[in-house]
Amino acid sequence: MVIDLFTPKLLNLNKNCDFCSEARVAVVTIVTKEATATMNHSKIAILLLGITFCACRNTNPETPRPVLLEKQPNEGVVAANGMVVTAHPLATKIGLEVLKNGGNAFDAAVAVKYALAVVLPKAGNLGGGGYMVYRTADGKKGALDFRETAPAAASRDMFIDTRTDTVMKKEALLGHLAACTPGTVDGMDQVHKKFCQLPFAQLIQPAIDLAQEGFVISEYDAWTFNRPQKQFREVNDASMLFIKKEPWKEGDSLVQKDLAKTLERIRDNGRDGFYRGETAQYIIDEMKSGGGIITKEDLENYASVWRDPIEGTYRDSFNIISMPPSSSGGIIIVQLLKGSNAYDLGKMGHNTAQTVHVMTELQRRSFADRAEHMGDLDFYDVPVDMLLDDQYIATRNASIQLDRATPSEDIKAGTVDKIESLETTHFSIVDQEGNAVSITTTLVAYFGCKVLVDKAGFFLNNEMNNFSLKPGVPNIFGLIGGEANSIAPGKRMLSSMSPTIVEKNGKLHMVLGTPGGSTIINVNYQNIINVIDHGMTMQEAVDAKKHHSQWLPDQIVVEEGALDSLTMENLRSMGHAFRSVEQLGRTEAILVRPDGSYEGAADRTRTGDAIAAGY
């Protein structure tokens, strides 16, 4: 059998290490499927490499480990001392090694973030931004907004064709003009200064090594590299690293020498290694070559913002901690859960007609508030207290009828005809002390504006499209905005990214997040409900099929297999319509089990190479 080829590696593992055990299960699963599908050699190679160099090799096998509750078949990875869940095996391995070598969750987060910039170039990024929500072991909570900002030369109507009064959609998506000032490097610098225990050079070095020495790409990686080849050629020189005459394929190696040098400059000079000096000049040169507007001053003046998180109570015992504006996610998730307090969703059942109907009605009302009231807190007075007020929410939801759908025109005018795919990435980390980190980061579209900064080796974002380019006109993800999210110099664009942490009776309970644009909010909402109301394990909640609704057209976007024919017929009789999509979300989450250990749930039922590992 083919499995015999890998027997030496599979036997040479630490059975007490969840990364090794999870990797072994993945290898066996891939190999045993060979009879019906082409074997994924590259994925096996990555996993076996992880087993070979796993940090558990350097630990004392005689060290006593806590006795855990027996792992159930429907649970994800279970571990006592720490858990890392990311979208890539090599990033997960690096984060786990940091925890085992004395780092805390914040140390691991910085190391993972830079590793993802290397192994997940479509979303992992130096040229983008994101959000972090955290909870320290002693219960302190906070949020970091390292979202990109509009350059000083940006203006409200810069993407409106004055001749036709229409939006220039392509310019806001593809090429240099779509890029905003990146926030990732400053954000990680802020995290390291405030929370980390290990030297920064130690945390970024694994990413440098991966970029310098290269790694074997998976089938999924190859697909993501091949998908935008035409766009790559439109805005880059033909010699650009990711442009190939022959398609990328699994098993190819990706070596990123320029990116390694950029990371070395950041290692040696901190944030100045990116926002000043050689790397900054490469960005400016790239802007000049393609008509972009990011300047030296934009880079030097960028600053992440520490914010108070959004919080709200669900079912009395649970406290939701999520991202405030410039994210819309935290407010809407808390609105949805507060609205759900009025219904016994557990008794209604998972993905039944009644449950889906109620959730859809709640979602439509909350997304109406998104367009009307939400934007960058530093530029717009978002009425947070009003939007989270129990009476306001109850009044908004008073028109919900249990036997019929509310026409979206009666809630808010607008048209939604697109759903963002999975360009974003999320990771969740908890350490032995109980520090918890939830980070979601993005370039917006796959590989952002598709421009790879020459001599620097990283892609720039296309965040301009997340502003309201013209109030009332939907962006590529179907989201409508108003003046609150219009373009202004230095302003952060509104986002749906929703890194979230849940407490139960004042203690850490859940850490979660997902990619998926506007669907992020509803996927997180459903994951929380799946655990709390439907009694699922974290892995079951992540794997469960999802559904999503915003506004017009009056339809529920349903993940294939989420609803049976009878449920859909019952919902149709209430006035609902449907559109089917292949997948919604790709959650990476952690749940604290009753004995205090951790269940890590990586979404391995949908596309991607996600993996959870603990020790």
N, C-alpha and C positions, 0 to 999 in steps of 0.2 A: 504493500500500500504506500501511497505518497507520504502519508504521515510518518513513515519510517525515516524519511530523509531528515526530519526535524527532531527525531527522538532525542539525540544528545542534548540539544538546546533546551527542549521542553523538560527533560529530567533534571537539568542543571539549574533549577530555580529554587527560590526560597518559598516554601509553601505558606509561610506566615506573612509574605508580602503580597498585598492585594494587587499591586501593579503587575507583578510576575504572574499571579494566578489569573487575573483578568486577561492579560496578554495571551496566556496559554489557551484559555477558553476561546479567544478570538481566532487564534491560529488554527485550532482544531475545527472550529466552525467553518472557517474559510476552506480548509483542506477537504473536509468531508462533503462540502458542496460541489466538489470538482466534477462530479458525475453529471451535473446539470448546468454548470456554468464554468467559464474560464477562470482558472485559479488566479487570485490576486497576489502575485509574487511580491510586488513592492510593498503591499501592506504587511505581509508576513515578515519581510525583511526588516521593516521599521519596528515591528513588535518584538522580533527576536533580538534586534540590536538593543532595544530597551531592556529586555531581560538580561542580556549579557552585561550591560553597564549600569544596571539599576543600583541605586545607592544602598539597597539592602545588602549588597555584597560586603559593605564596609561596616556593618553593624554586628554586634555580638549576638550570635544565634542563641546564646544561653540567657539573654536578657529576659526576665519574666514579663509576660504580657497580661493585661487584664482579661478576665473571663467575660466573654460577650454572650448576650442572648443569641441563641442559635439563629443563623442566617436562614431566612425563609426563601423558597424558590422564586417568589415574586418580588424580591428585593433586589436592589442594585448591589454595588460593591459595599461591603461593610468593614469598618475599621474603627479602632479605639482612639487613636491619637491625633489624627489629622486626615484631611480629605482634599483632593484637588480634582476638579472636573473642568476640562477644556475641550476645544474642538479638534485638538490634534494630539496624537500619542506622545510626540517628542516634547511638546509644551507641557503636557501633564507630567511626564517623567522629570523634567527640569524643576517644576514647581514642587514635586514630592521630594526631590533631593534637597531642595532648600529647607523644607520643613525638617527633614531628618538630620540635617547638618546644623540645626540650632536656630534657623530663621523662624520668624513668625509669619502669620498669614499675609502681612503687608510685604515682607521680603519676597515671599513666594509670588505675590501678585506682580511685583515689578519684574521679576525674572520671567514669569509667564508672558507678561505683556510684550517684552522685547523678543522673546522666543517666537511668539505668534507673528511679529513683524517679519520674521524670516520664513517660517514654515507655512504661513497662511497669508500670502501677499495680497489676496483679493480683499481681505478685510482686516487682518492683523495690524499693520500700518505703523509708520512714523509720520506719515503725511496726513493723518486724519485727527480724530478726537474721540471723546466719549464721556462716560459718567462712572463714578464709583459711589456706592452706598456701603457704609461700614457699620459694624457694631463691635466695640472692644469687649474684652473678657469681663470688664467691670461694668458693662452696660451702657457706656457712652456711645452715642450714635451721631452720625454725620454724613455729609455728602460732598463730593468734589465734582465740580463742573469743569471738565477740560475740553468742552465742546469748541469747535473752530469758531473764528470770528470773521466777519466781513472786513475786507481790506479798507483802508481809509479812502480809497478812490471809488468805492462802491456807492451806488445811488439807487433810490427807490425804483426808478423806472428803467434801469440799465438793460433789462432784457425785454423791453417792449418796443416793437417796431413802430416808430412814429407814423409811418406811412399807412399802415393797416390797423394800428392799435391792437395788434395781436402779440402773443408771447413768443419770443424766439427760443423755443424749447431746446433745440440742439445745442445752442451756445451755452445754455445753463447746465448742460449735461456732459458734453464732450469737449475736451480741450482746455486750454490754460485759463480762459476767462471764468470757468466754472469753479475754480479752486478758491478756497478761503484759507486764512492763516491757520496752520496746524496747531493742535493743542496737546498731542500725546506726550511729547518729550517733557514739556513743562509740567504736565500733570504727574508723570512718574517722578519727576524731580521733587515736586511738592510732597508726594506720598513718602518718598524716601526720607526727606528731611524731617517729617513729622512723626513717622511711625516705625521706620525700619531699624533693625538691630545689626545687620550685616553690612560690610562695606559695599558701596555701589558697584565697584569694579567686579566684585565677586558675583553679583547678581546679573550683570549684563554680559559677562564673559561667555556663558554657554551659548547665548545668541550669536555672539561674534564667531565662536567656533563653528556653529552650524552654517553661518553665511560663508565663512572662509573655506571650510572643508566640503560643504555641500551635504545633501541628503537625498535619499531615493524618494521620488514622488509616487503617490498612489494613483489609482484609476480616477478617483474623484478629483485630485489635483490636476491631472492631465485634462480632464473635461473642462475644468474652470479656466485653464490656460488656453485651450483651443477655442473656447466660445467667443472671446472678443478679439480674435486675430485681425479682423477687418478694421475694427475701431483702433486697435493698437497702431496699425499702419497709417491711419489717417493723421495721427497727432505725434508720432515718434519717427525718428530716423530708422531706416530699415535694419540697422545693426543692433537695435534695442534687444536686450537680453531675452525677452519673452516672445519675440517674433521669430517664428521658424517656418521654413518652407515645407517641411514635413510635420505632420501633427505630433504634438507631445503624446507620449504614451507612458503607461505605468512602468516603473522600472528605470525611467530616465533619472539622471541626477541633476539637481539644481544647485549650482555654485554661484554665489552672489558676492563677488570680490569688492565691487564698489560699495555695496551695502555694508559689508564687513568693515571697510575703512570709515564709513559714516558712523557706525556703532563704536568704533575705536575712538573717534573724536569725541563722541558723547561720553564714553567711559573716562577719557582723560580730562575733559573740560566741563562735564556736567551739561546743564542746559545751554551754556555758551557754545558747546560743541555742535549745536544745531542752529540756534537762533542768531549766532554771530559767526564770524570767521569764514572758513573755507566752505562748510556746508551751506551756510546762509547765502554765500556768493553763488554757489551752484543753483540754488533756488531762484535767485534774482536773474541769473543768466537764462534759466529756463523760461521765466516769465517774459523776458525781453524777446526771446526767440519765437514765442507763440502768442503774444498779445495778451498775456495775463497782467494782473494789476497788483499782486502782492509785492510790497517794497521792503527794503532794509528796515525801515521804521516799523512797519507792521510786525515783522518778525521780532525785533528787539522789544516791542511794547506788549507782546502777547503775555497774558497772565491768566492762569486758572483761578477759579473762585470756589472757596469753601462755603457751603450753604447748609442751612438747617434742612433736614429731610422732611418730607411729607409723612405724617403719621395719622392713623385712624384705627378704630376698634372694630373687630368683627367677631360676632358670636360671643361677646363679653370677654372671652379668655384670650383672644388673639389680638396682637398689635401689629399693624402693617407699617413697615418703614420703607419708603420708596423715594424716588428722585423728584425733586421740585423743578419748576421751570428754570432753565429753558426746556426741560422735558415736560411733556404733557402727561407722561405715563403715570407718575405717582398720584396726581390728582384724580385721574380717571379710574385707576385701579381702586382707590379708596372710595370713590363715588359708587362704583359698581358693587363693591362688597357691602357698603352701607345700605345700598338699595336691596341687596340680596338678603339682608337681615330680616326683611319683611316676609320672606318666603322660606318654607321648609324644603330646601333643595334636596337634602338627603332623602326625605320621604318621597319627593317627586321622582327621584331616580336619575341616574347618569344618562345623559343624552336621550332622554325621553322627550316626547313632543311638548309636554308642559314645561319642562326645565329649559329646553332650547328656546321656546317662545318667550319665557320670562327674561332669560339672559339677553336675548336679542332686543327686546324692548328696552331694557336697561342700557344696553350698549348704544343704541341709536340716540338716546337722550344725552348720554355723556359725551359722545363724539360731536354732538351739536355744540356743546359748551366749548369743546376744544377750539373750534374755528372762531368762535365769537370772542373768547376771553383770554386766550393763552398766548404768551410770547416770552421774550427774554425779560426776566425780572429787573435787570439793570436799565431797561429802556421803557418798560411798560408796567403799569400798576395792575398786576394780575390780581383779581379779587379772590385770593386763596380762601380766606375765611368764609366768604359767601358760598363758594363752590363746594366746600366741605361741610357746610352747616346742615345738620340733620333735618331741620325743617325745610330748608331749600330743596334738599334731595327728595324728601317725602312729597313736597308739592310738585316737583318735576315729574315724579313717578305716579302721581295720583291718577293720571289718565290711562294707565296701563289696564287693559282688560284681559282677562285670562282666556277668553275664547276668540279673540280676533286681533290681528295685527294693526298697529297704528300706522296710517300712511305717513311716509317720511316727510312729505310736503307739509304735514301738520306740525312737524317738529322743527325742521330747519330746511331751508331751500339749499339745494346743492346737488352735484352729480358726482358719483364715485364709480369709476369703471375699471380701476386697476388695483392690484394688490402687489406690494413690494415682495420680491423674492428674498433669498436668504444671504444678503450681502454683508450683513453685520455679523459680529461674533461676540459671544459672552463666555465668561468663566466665573466659577464660584470656588471659594477656598475657605476652609476652617482649620485652625491649628489646634494643638494640644491644649492650650489655655482657654480656647473658646473664642478667640478673635475671629471675626467673620468678615469676608470681603466679597462684594458682588460688583463686577465690572462688565459693562457693555461698551463696545467700541466699534467704530465704523469708518469707512471711506464714502458711504452712502451706496453707490452702485458698485457692482463687481469692479475692483481695481479703480474706483473713483472716476476721475475724469479721463482715465486711461493714459495719462502722461507719466512716464517714468523719468524722474529728475536725472538728467545726464550727469554722469560721474558721481552721483550720490546713491543711486540704486534703489530708490523707493518711489511708490506711486503717490500722487496728490489726490486729494478728495474732490468731489463735485458737490459740495454742500450748498452752493448757491441755489440749487434746485429745491432745497428744503425751506427756503424763504417763500413767502407769498409773492411770487413774481408779478402777479396782478391779482388784487383782491377778488375773490369769487371764482378764480380759475384754478382747477385742481392741478397738483403737481404730478410727477410720474407715478406716484403711489396712490393717486386718487384722493389725496387729502386737500381739502379746501381751507384757505386761511383768509384772514382779514388784515386790517391795518396793524394789529398787534404783532404780526409776524412779517411785516414788510421789511425790505432791505434798508439797512442804515450802517454807516461806517462803525466798525468795532462791535457790532451787534452779533449775538448768537442766534442761530436759527432754531426754530421749534423742532422738537424731536419726539418720537414715540418710544425711544429706548427707555427701559424701565427696570434697571437693576433693583432687586427687592430683597428685603430680609423680613422674616416674620418671627415675632416672639410669642410664646405661649406662657401665660401667667408670669410674665416678666423675665422669662429665660429664653435663650436662643432656641429657635424651633426649625427654621427653614431658611435657605439661601438659594435664590433662583434668578434666572433671566433667560432671554432667548433673542435670536435675531428675528427679522420679519417685518420691519416697517410698522405700519399701523396695526398689523396683526399681533405685534409684540404684546400690546396691552391686554388683548383678549386671551392670548395664550397663557400669559402669566396669571390672569384672573381665573382661568379654568384650572390651571395646575394647583392653585391655592384651594379652590373649591373641591377639586378631586381628592386632595388629602384630608381636608377638614370636614367636608360634608359627606363625601362618598367613601371615606375610610380607606383610601388607596395607599399603598406604599409609594415612596417617591418615584421609583422606577415605573410603577403602574400609571401614576399620574402623568409622567413624562411621555410614556408610550401611548397613552390613550388618544384616540382621534379627536380632533378639535373642529370648531366652527367659529365663524367670525361675521360680524355685521357692523356697518357704519350707518350710512344713509342711503340716498337714491343711487342706483335703482333699488326698489324695494326687494332685496334678495338677501339670503343668507349664504355666505361662502362656506362650503362644506368640504372638509378633507375627505378624500375618497375612503369609503368604508365607515365613516363616522355615524351615519344614520341609516337604519334599515328602511325598506320601502313603505312599511306601514306607518312609521314615524313621519316620514316625509309627506305621506298622503294626509295624515292628520294635520300637519303644519300647513299644507296647501289649503286645507279647508278653512283655516284661520286667516288666510290671505297672504301667506308667505310664498316666496319664490326662491329658487336655488340656483347656485352655480357651483360646480364641482372643481376642485383643484387637487393636484397630486399630493401636496403636503402643506401644513401650516406649522411654522415654528421649528426650532431645533434646540430644545431646552437643555441647559446644564445646571443641575440642582443638587442640593445637599439637604437631608432631613436629619434632625437629631432624634435618635431612637429612644425608647423609654429608659434604657439603661445608660444613656448619655453618650453612647457611641454614635458614629455617623454612617448614614446610608448615602452613598454618592450615586447619582443617576445621570449617566450620559445618554443622550438620545442616539441610539444606534439602530432605531427602526426606520429612520429617515436618512436622506443622503448625508454624506460626510464621514469623517474619521474620528469622531469624538470618543473619548475614553475617560473613565473615572479611575482614580487610584488613591489608596490610603495606606496607613500603616498603624 
